[in-house]
Amino acid sequence: MKQITIAGGTGKSSILIGERIQHLPRYLTDRRTIIITDETVADIYGRDFPEAPVIRIGTGEAVKTLETVTAIYQQLIALAADRSVFLLGIGGGIVCDITGFAASTWLRGVDFGYAPTTLLAQVDASVGGKTGVNFSGYKNMVGVFSQPGVVVCDPFVLKTLPPRELACGFAEIVKHGAIFDAGYFSRLEKTAARAMALEPDVLEQVIYDSVAIKAAIVNQDEIEKGERRKLNFGHTFGHAVEKICGIPHGEAVSIGMMVAAMLSVNRKMLSLADVDRLRRLLQAFRLPTDIGKDLEMDPEKVLDALLRDKKRVGDGICFVLLRAMGCAVVEKIAVSELREVMDTVLFR
């Protein structure tokens, strides 16, 4: 087991990589614990949960709403949850985001932790203190920054994930290498097949390296005023594709990274050779790099969604681009510039 610490203004977070979900009781305080999970995770891992009341929510982006949080508040009232309660989210990124937001707003804030059960949640949603829900169909529009006290990342639970869900987690992993560590990106190129096969040593190291990159960025910039904005590589365009096309988050981010990479080429920062490297690595993890024939997408609807994104600045949109592999920058992109690259990237 390896440990990484985030020390933020909203609290200290201990992230344990390689620990087992069965050992969760070791990290719970003496205070009363209430578990928040979804139906699928409860059915698979419920027998491994610590002894505690369980609040179940549904699955999918449609449940990541203020209405779900309201239902949790109602159950917390029924359970007489006071300020000493500890909320433990066991599940994927949606469970983590909702648990963190509910905990951060219940009685003006109670302590919480996560046991993420998807690769995407282990390397992204559970790390860094972002919590929140969607609003009117737009991603993460309502939320707060608040650090979970403990995060237990158990690689063994990933064996139950369907291949498509697993691939979504690798999209965030590729992103971390692309924006921050060229050496890590190169190692992923060499170990992609073994990581996809869930070889324990390789997978645990990949998770650790990815979490270490994100933690280092968050420790510099917890509330996304500067360096942390680079973690949005692929997300600006990806969120719009996710909303309009309804594809999984990781697949949308993969397409978004290709758009951002080509914008980088247009600005004469990134080489086409590096764009090809990015494309090949994403494809090695079975991720889309363009809009396939089976996926319908109206470019104008995507652009409209982009213009409503929280990263919009005046008549432009903040995009994370690459100066080189492992080196990211944030620049303002005009909609006209974005239009120039959309057709070449999306409809290859």
N, C-alpha and C positions, 0 to 999 in steps of 0.2 A: 504494500500500500504506500502511496505517495500523497503528500499534503501540500497544498498551495493556499496562501492566505491573501485575502484582499482586505486592506485596512482603509475604509472609506469614512467620510464624514457622517454617513447614515448608519455606520456600524461595521463590525469586523466579521468577515465571512471565512470559515474554514472549509476548504473543498478537499474531500478525501477521494482519491482516485484509486480504485482497486479494492475498496472495502465492499463487503457484502450487505445486501439489503436485510438479511437476517440479523445483522448486528446493529440495526438502528437503535435498539434500546440503550446501547452504550453511550449514545450521543444526545439522548433526551435528558432534559433537566428533571428535577424532582417535581416540577410543576405539572399541572394537568395538561395532557396532550389531546388534541383533536385532529384527526386525519381528514384531509380532503383528497379525493381521488376520483377517477372516472369508472364507469361500469366495466369497461374492458380490463383495465389494470386490476380492479378489485376481484374480478373473476379468475384472473391468472395468478395473482400474487397475494390475494387476501389472506391466505393461510400464513404468510410470512410477515404480515403487518404486526407492529407492536399492539399490545392490548390497549385499545382506546376507542372512543366513539368514532364512527366513520360517516362523513358527509360525502355522498356520491353525486357527481354531476354527469352530464352527458358527454358526448365526444364530438370532435370536429369544430371548425372555426365558428359555426353557427351558435355555439354555446358560450363563446368568449365575449360576453356582453354584461352590461350593468344589471340586466334582469337576473342573470345567473348569480352575480355577486349579491343581489338583494335576497335571493333565495337562501344563500349561505348565511347572510346576516340573520334571517328568520330562524334558521336552524341553530345558530349560535345563541340566540335569545332563548330558544326552547331548551338548550343545553346549559343555560345559565353560565355562559362563558364570560368570565371577568377579565380584568387586565393581567392576571397572572397566567392566562392560558397560553399554550404554545401550539401554533398551527403547523402541521406537517403535511406538505404536498407530496404525494406519491403518484407519479405519472409523467406524461410528456410535457411539452412546452406550454400547452394550454393550461394544464393543471398548475404548473409552476407559476405562470403569469397571474392566474386568477387567485391562487393561494396567497401569493405575495401582495397583491393589491388588496384583497380582503383583510389580510393581517395588518397591513400598513394603515388601513382606514378604520378598522374596528376599534372603538373606544380610543381613537386617536393614535392607535398603533400598539400592536402586541408582537412578541417575538415569533419567528417562524423559521422553518428549514425545508429542504427539499430532498427527495430521493428520486431523481430523474430516471425514467425507465426507457427513454429513447435516446439514440445517439445525438440527435439534434438538440434535445434538452440538456444532455450532459456537457456538450461543448459550447452551448449558446444560451438558451433561455434560463438555465439555473445559475449562470455565472454573470456577475456584474451588477446585480441590484435593480435591473429594470423590471417593473411590474406594470400590469395594465390590461385593458380590454379594448376591443374594437367598438366603434361607434358609427352607426348609420352605414355600416359596410366598409368603413375605412380602418386600416390596421392601427392598433395601439394608439388611438387618439386620446384616450383617457388613462392616466396612470401616474405613478410616482416612482422616484428612486428610493430604494430601501434594500439593505443588504440582508440576505438570509444568514442566520447564525451558523448553520452547518449545511453542507451539501454532500450527500453520499452517492458517488458515481460507481455503480456496480456494473462492470462490463459483461458479467454473465447474464444479466437480464436481457441483453441485446439479442440473444439467440432466438428469442420468440418474435422478433420483428420481421414483418414481411420485407422482401428485398427492396421494394419501392420506398418504404419508410426508412430503411437503413441508408439508402442512397441519399436521402434528404439531409441526413446528418453529415455526410461526407462533403456536401456542398459548402457547409460552414467551415469545415476543416480545410478544404482547398482555399477558401477565402482567406483564412488566417495566414497561410503560407504566402499567398499572392500579395497581401498588403504589408506584411511585416517581416518575413523571414524567407529569403530565397533558398537558403540551405534546407529548411524544412520542406519547401515546395519540391526541391530535388529529391529529398528522401521519400516523399509521397509518390513521386513518379516511379521510384524503384520498388516500393512496397504496396502499391495499390491493390494488386491481386490478393496478397496475403491479408491485408486489412479487410477487404471485402469478404474473405473467407473466415473472418473473425478469429484468426490465430491469436490466442490470448496475449502473448508477449507483445506482438506487433500492435494489436488493438489498444492495449493499455498504454503503451508508449505514445501512440498517436493521440489518444484522448488527453494524456498528460501534457504533451507538447502544445496541443491546441488550447487547452485551458490556461497553460502558462502564458501564452501569447496574449490571450484576452485579459487575463488578470493583470499583466504588466501594463497594458493600456489603461485599464480601469483604475489602477493604482495611481496613474498619472492624471487621469481626467475622469472622475467618477460620474459627473453629471453632463457629460457630452458637450463641453464648450470648445474643445479643440481636438486633441489626439483621438478621443474616442469616436469622433465622427467618422474616422476611417473604417470603423467596423461596419459601416453601412455600404461597403463595396458590394455592388450587385443588388442591393435592397431597394434603391430608389425606383429603378425601372421594374425590379422584380415584384415589389408590392403591387404595382399597377397591373402587371400581368396576372398575378395571383388573384386579384379582385375581379378582373374582367373574364379570365379564362377558367377560374376555379380549380387550377392545378395546385398540387402541394407546394408548400413554402419553399422547400429546398430546390425543387425543379424550377420554380419561378426565379429564385435567386441565381441559379446556374445560368439561365437565359440572360438575366440582368447583368451578370458579370461579363458575358460576351459583349453586350451592348457597351458597357463601360470600357472594356478593353479596346473596342474599335473607336470609341470617342477619344481614347488615349492615343491611338495611332493617328487619328485625324489631327490631333494637336502636336504631332511629331514628338511624342514622349516615349511611346512603346513601339517595339519592333513587331512586324508581322510574324516573325519567328516565335516571339514570346506569346503572341495571340494563339498561334498553333499549339504551343505547349499547353496553354491553359485549356484549349478545346480538347486536346487529347486526354488530359488528366480528368477532366469532367466526364468525358465519354467512358474512360476506364472505370469510373464509379457509376456508370449507367445513368448518367444525368443528361438531360436534353441541352443542346447548345443552340437551338433555333426552334422556330415554330413548325412542328411536324405537320404532315398532311392531315392527320386526324384531329388537329387542334384548330378550331376556328378562333380568329382574333381580329377585331376591328381596330386598326391602328388609331383611329380618332378617339375611340372610347378609352384606349390606354393613355393617350395624351391628356384627355380630360381628367382621368384619375390622377395622373402625374401633377397636373396643375392644382389639384386639391390636396396634394401631399404636404405634410407638415414641414418638409425640407424646402418648400418653395420660398424663393426670395425675390420679390418684385416680379419682373417679367422673365425670370430665369429659375433654374432648379439647381440646388447644390448636388453635385455628383462626386463620388469618390473615383478618381482615376489613378492610373499607374504610370509613374515615371520610368519604372523598370520593375522587373519581377522582385517582389519583396519591398517595394518602396511606393507608398501611396500618398496622394495629395487630394485635397478637396478644392474643387473649382466650380464656378457658376457656369452652367450650360444653358444657352438659349434654346427655346423650343425648335427654332429653325435649324440649329446645328444638330439637334437630336433627330429630327426628321431625315437628315441626310444619311444617317447610318442605319436607320431602322430597317429599311428594305434589304440592305446587304447582309445584315446579321440575322434577321428574323426569318427570312424566307429563302434560305440557301438552296 
